[in-house]
């Protein structure tokens, strides 16, 4: 009977204030998790005097949305309404102004988020004592007795709709997707500036677009900065989920990448990085001039009207490849790029190496809009040849080299490494099985993501093709360090006349 009485009292307490029944958890290793996420706001305010970023990145059903709602409620309510175990996480007193941004105003808001607010918000602290009186369905604003307000908006709404308010926090429940996401985030920073406020995220990394979206750059990669906190936890860390249910969800994942994203909350390239083999062992410290002495250097060039890419690649006598320098020009014509490249060549002690360029003859010079890039390079005295543009063959060259540790990259090539992390498989033979075939080279293999430096790298790799059975080091190579390549290699293949052999 005594136990029954206690349970009735407990049920009444939780009915009056549902937060009394909420117990945040650490990860299985005793760190971070929901508790780390709650504590981060206060810790960031101590470490940084400005707008701060907080991200709870977690797998599905890992409690990320729920902890976001609880965090907002802790700030909305007066201190005496917050359970004692949650009071250390309170930073702001009422009136607290918050905006919650969902992916849409349909399923995301009314089917997922609003029910959690209805279940967790203490009724007696809502304006009018009930959800119906406190929630304005037209404006989608929830009001509290002490003056706190929570506004619900959507990433579907244009950036202009996210203006005009001074807030303490803007919280994104899942990442706001393209095309509005980045602009809404930038606008949201202005909304919290006055209060030294916070931008918060509760999300599972997106599987769309490869998973490495703008939140990866803006938050995840900055997770060690004093104004940023990133807490990551897994579905497996949630002690309230049955183990059998967790294992069932794990088994449903078709790939390792999907498991990492959906279960563990990892940022992954769901379609897969093109160069997924690229690892720490392939990276070398900044290369010196002496390191490439005696090596055969080839420059790869991918022209672009707004963004281009130039890479310097060196090959030793065993045909091992080293990417050791780069140019990442923006809005520069061919002549200016050649000038900058020649400055680098002098620093490296190189006498105008051969350039391998994008083979497209449609690419025109930014300066003249008449001659092709390749002909302009020849006019400027650059030995340039058209690269082999079979995308699949070039990618296989790079992947094969990485698998056998025959390709290395200097850590100084920061733009190259950044692109490699975002160069993703968009379509391959499997995904194209139900699509019309094309005879175009490499058509069955497509990529997405930046490739201004990746493309010229594969051009160079094809120009110094590598096989799994390299020649013994004692045998003569196709080239000799310090000597020019054979003249016939420098001459592009003649173009076919309009009617081919029938002309």
N, C-alpha and C positions, 0 to 999 in steps of 0.2 A: 504493500500500500504506500509506503514511504517513497519507493521508487516511482510509482505511478504519479504521486503528487509532484515529485521533482520534474518528471517529464511534462506534466501539464503546465507547470510554471515555465519550463524551458520553451515549450511550444508557444505559449502566450508572449514570451519575451521576443522570440524570433518573428512571430506574427506582427508585433508592434514595430520591431526594427530588424528587418531581414539581415542586416549587416552583422548582427550578433551571431548568426549561424555561418558566417563566411570565414574560412580559415585558409589564408594563402599558403602556398607551399614553396619550398626550395627545390632545386634540382636534386636528382638522386645522389649527387656527390656532396650535397649540403651547401651549395652556393647558389647565388642568383635566383632564377626562377621568378615566380610571381612576387616573392618578397623582395628580391633584388630590384625588380621593376618599380615597386612602390617606393622603395627607399631612394631611388635614383634622383627624384626631383629635388629633395632637400640637399643631397650631396652635390648636385650640379650647381645649385644656387650658392653654395659655399665656395665652389671652385671657379665660378665664372660670373662676372657681373654684366650679363646681357642675355639675349635670347638663347635658349638652350634646346637641344634636341634629345628626345628620349624614344627609344624603339624597343618594343617587346616583339621579337621575331620568334615564332614558334610554329610547330606543326599543327595540323588540323586537330580539333578537339583537345588542345593542350591548355585551354583556359585563357587564351590571350584576349578575347573579346570581353569576357567576364571581368578580368582584372582591370581592363580599361574602364568599365562602368564603375566598378568599386572605387578606383582611383579618383574618378570625377566626383563621385558622391562624397568621398572623404573631404574633398575641398569645398563642396557645396554646402555641407551641413555645419551647424555650430559645433564647437569642440565637444560639448557634453552629449551630443547625439552620436558621436563616433565611439564605437567600442574601444576599450582601453588598449587592446593589443594592436589596434589600427591607428591610434593617436600619434605615434612617432612618425607617421608618414604624412601628417597634415602640415601643409606649408602656407596655404592661404585661408583667411577667414572670410565669412560672408560680408558683403555680396561678392561671390565668385562668378565670373562670366566665362563661359566655355562654349566652344563650337565643336560639334562632332560631325565629321564628314564621312559619309558612306559612299559606296560605289554607285548606288542608285537609290531612288526614292521608292522603289517597289519592294522586291524581295529582301534586299540588304537591310533596309531600314525597318519596314513594318513586319517582316517575317522573322528577322533575326535580332536586330538591336533593340527595338522598342519593347518586345516581350521581356528582355533582360532588365531593362530599366523599370518596367512595371513590377517585376518580381523583387527587385533589390531595393528600390527607393522606399524609405520609411514614410508611410502615408501622412502621419501627423505633422511632418515637416514640409509637405507639399502645400502650395498655396491653395487654401480652401479645404485642405484635409483629404483630398482625393485626387486620383489621377485625372479624372474627367474634368475637374475644375482647374487643375494646374497646367494641363497640356493644351496649348492652343493649336488645334489641328490645321488651321489656315497658315499660320506663321511657322508651325512646327517648333514651338518654343515651350520648354518645360520650366515652370517658375516655382521657387521655394519660398517658404515663409520669411526667411531672413534676407530676401532680395537676390539670392543667387539665381542665375538663369543658364539653361543649356539650350542652345540652338542646334537643330539638326539640319544639315545640308547634304548635297550630293555632288560628287565629282562630275556628274552629267551636266550640272549647271555651269554656265560660262564664268570665267574669272571675275567679270564685273559684279556678279551676284555675291561674290565673297568679299566685297569691299565694305567700307562704311561702319565698322564696329571696332571698339577697343576692348580687347579680351585678355584674359590671363592665360588661356590655353586653347590651342586648336589641336584636336586629336583626330587622326585618320584611322578609322576602323577598316583595315585593309588598305593597300596602296592605291591612291587615286590614279587610275590608268590614263593613258593617252586618249585623246589629244589634249585634255585640259589639266592633267595631273601636275605637271611641273609648274605651270602658271599659277594654279591654285595654291601650291605650296609657297611660291615666292610671295604671293599676295598675303598669305596667312602669316608670314613672318612680320609683315608690316602691322598686322592686327594686334600682335602681342608685344610690340616693341616698347610701348609706353610703360608697361608693367614688368619689364624684364621677364617676359613670359616664356612659355614653353610650347614647342611643337612636338606632339607625341604620335607614335605609330604603334598600332597593334596589328600585326599582319603575318601571314604566311607568304614567303617570297613567291612572286608571280611565276607561273609556269609559262605564261605567254611571252613571246619575244625572247625566249631563251633564259628568262629569269634574272638577267643582269640588267636591271632597269635603272632609272635615275636614283631611286632610293639606295641602290648599291653604291653608287658614286658619292651621293650627298651625305649618307648616314653610315652605312656599313664600313666603307673604306676609311671613314674618319672616326671610328669607334674608340680610338685612343686619345682623341683630342679632349681638352678640358671642358668643352661645351657640349660634349656628346656622350650619351650612354647607350649601349646596345646590350640588351639581355636576351640570350637565346636559350630556349629549352624545348624539349621534345614531348611528343604525345606520351612517350614512355615515362616521363617525369610526373605526369598527372596521377596522383594516388587515388583519385576518385573514379578512374576508368578501369573496368575489369580487364585483366591481363589477356583473357581470351579475345575480347573485342579488339584490343590493340594488335594482337598477332593476326587477327583476321584482316585488319586494315593494311598491315604490312604485307600480307600475302597478296592483297589486291593490287599492289603497285607493280607495274609491268617492268620497270627498269630501276636500276640503282639510283639514277638521278631523281626519278619520281619519288622514291622512298625517302631520299635525303630531304627533298623539299616538303612533301606532304606530312611525313612523320616527324622528322627531326628539325624542320624549319631552317634548313640550310639554303643559302643562295647558291643555286646551281644553274648550269646551262642545261635546261631540260632537253632541248634538242641535241645538246652535246656541243662542247667546244670542238671546232675543227681540229685543233692541235691539242687534243685531250692528253696526249702523251707528254706534253711540255711540263717539266717538273724542276724542282730546285737543282737537281744535279746537272741540268743543262745550262745553268746560268754561271757566268764567270764574272769576276770583278772587272772594272774598267780596263780596257786594253791599252797598252802603250804602243808607241811607234815601233819599238824593237820587237814586240810580239808578232807583228805581221810582216816583218822583214823577210823577204824571200818567198812570201806566199803570193798566190795569184789572186788579184782583187778584181771583182766584177761589181759594177754599180747597177742596181735595179731602179727603174724609174716608172712611176705610174702617174701620168699627167692628170690634172683636174682643173676645172675652171675656178672652183672655190677652194678645194683642198687637194693637194697632191702628196706624193710620198716618194722619198729617195732612200735607198738602203745601200750600205757598203758591206759586201760579203767577201771574205777571204777563204781561199782553199789551200790546204797544205798538200804535200806530195802524196798523201794517202787519200786525197779528195775529201777530207773532213771539212765541213763548212762552218764558218764563224761569222755571225752577224755582229759587226763591231761599231757601226756608226749609222746615223740617220739624219734626214731632214724631213720636217713635217710642215712644208710651206703652205701658206694660205694666201690666196689672191695674188700670186706671183706668176709672171710670165716665164716662158722657157729660158729666155736670156738671163733673167735675174737668178733663176734657179741654178743655171750653169755657173754663174759667177760665184754663188755661195758654195757650190760643190767644189769648185777649183780652189777656193780658200781652204776647204777641208783637205783636199788632196795634197796641197803644199804642207799642211800641218802633219799629214801622215807620210810625207815623202813619196807620194805617188805621182807618176807621170801620165796623167789623163788615162785612166783605165777604160776598158770597153764598157759601154752602157748597154743594158738590155731593157727595152722599153715596151710599153703596151703596144701590141701589134695592130690595134685598131687604126685604120687609115682615115677614119672619120674624125678623129680627134684633131682639132685645129689649134693653132697657136693663139694664146690670149692676146698677143701683141698685134698680130697681122690678120688673124681670122681667115687666112688664106692657105698658107702652107701647112703641111702636117707637122706634128711634133718631131717626127723622125727626120724629115728633111731639114727642119730648122736646126736640129742638133748637128747634122752634117755641115750646114752652113757655118755654124759656130765652131767648127773644128773638132767636134766630139765624135769619136768612133761609136756609132750606135747601130744596133741590130734589133730587129723585131723579135720579141719573146714568143715562146710557144704558149698559146692561151688555152690549152686543154686543161680546164680547171681541175678535173678529177685527177688527171695524171700529175699535175703540179702538186696538188695536195698530197697525193700518195708519195711523191718524192720527199716532201717534208716530214710526213708521218713515219716513213720508213727510216729516215735518218735519225729521228728522235728515238724511235724504238731501239735502234742499235747504237745510240749515243754518238752519232756521227754529225750532229748539229748542235752548236753551242751559240749562246746569245749573251752579249755583254749587258750587264746590269745598267750600263749607261744609256742603253736604248730604251728609255722609259716609255716613249710613245709606242714603240714596237710591242713591248710587253703588255701595254694597256690594250692595244688592239687584239693581240692574241687571246686575251682573256674574254673578249667580246665577239670574236669571230666564230659564228655558230653555224651548225648545219641546219639549213632550212628545208631541204628536200634531197632525198637520195633514191636509189633504185627501188627500195621497198615502198616509199611513199608515192612514187610515181607510177606504180604498176597499173593503176586504173586510169592514168592520164594518157593523152595522145603522145605517141613517140615522136622524136625529132632526130634528125641525123646530125644536128649541130654538135660539135665536140663538147663534151662535158655537160650536155644539156640535162642529163639524168642526175646531176649532182649540183646543187645550188647552195649558196651560203647567204647569211644575213649578218648585219653588223659591219663595223668599219673595216675596210680592207685596203686602205691607201698604202699601207706598208706591207700588208700580207701579200697582195698581188705581185708587187715587184720582187718580193722574196721568192715566190714560187717561179717567176720568170727566170731568175738567176739560177735557182735549183735545177730547172729544166735545162739550162744552158751548160750546167756542169753535172749532168745526170749521174746518179749514184746507183749502184746495184748492190745486192746483198753479198756479192762475192768480189770484193775489191782486188785489184791487181796487187801482187806482192810489192812491198815498198822498193825492192831492188829494180823493178822494171821501169822502163822509160814512160813518162806520162805523156798525155796529149799536148801538154804545154810545158814550157820551161820558165821558171821565175825570171822576170826581167826581160823576157822576149815577147814580142807582139804575137798575137794569134795568127793563124794562117789567114792569108788575104781572102780566100774564098769564103771563110767563115764570116767575114765582115760584110760581104755583099748580100743584101736581102734577096730572097728568091724572087724571080721575075713574076709580076702579076699576070694572070691570065687575061687575054684580050676578050672583048665582050662575048664572042661566040666560042670561046675555048679553042679546041683543036680544029674546029670547023671553019674558023675565020680564014 
